[in-house]
Amino acid sequence: MTETVNGIAFAILAGAAILGAVGMLTTRNVIHAAFWLLESMIAVGGLFLLLQAEYLAVVHVLVYAGAVSVLMLFVIMLTLRRREDSVRPVEVSVAGAVMALVFGGLVFAAIASYGDRVAEMPETAPDTAALGELLFSRWALPFEVASLVLLVALVAAVWWSREEKR
């Protein structure tokens, strides 16, 4: 019974993630595209919960669904000068479609050739405390540097988009 419930939940969340990605790519309004991305990121966070990776699910929802989506919406709203700028034209590229089909075929062939090999699981799973200790002992400084680079990029985008008053 549990496997059936997990399978149904996986199918719903995977479908929601794919639907969000397709919606993001096909919508003409960039603000709507940001909301479709938010929906897709929340569905991926749900997939992490199904894999019993609670820490990754929470970080994914907080960082990607929360911070990155809000940042994208702020940047879109700050850089749009007119309402008409938020609508992008639909450009269909035959070369892009062919490249997407070739890439999809290669990914499908790689997955199909993988077979029934199963990775060996470790004896005990590391806990969240060990992961936090590793992250803060090795990766705290690079994470803070990356956040400063993103802050500078946001300030530069706002400065660059302002109108010149002459």
C-alpha angles and dihedrals in degrees: 000000000000093000091053092051091048090049092051092046090048092050092049094047094043090049090049091050092049092044090052092050093048091045090051092052097044103042118099097209114080093209090054088049090056090052091049088053089051090053091050093049092051090051090051088051088055089052089055088053090053089054088054091244096133095164093053090046093053093044091046093051093043098044105031104024094035113029103024095044092048090046091051092049092049092049092048092049094045096048099044110097098182134020090243090062090069092067114080124198119252107243117183113202119195091197090052091050092049091049090049091051092048091048091047090050091051092049091048091049091049092050092045092051092051092080127186098321113142124201117234114249119224120253093249129016117236113249129233093256092060090048091050092049091051093047096048095042096051111014108036096093097047089047092053091047090052091050090052091050090052091049091052090048091052093049090047091050091052092046092047093050097051119109119249113242109209 
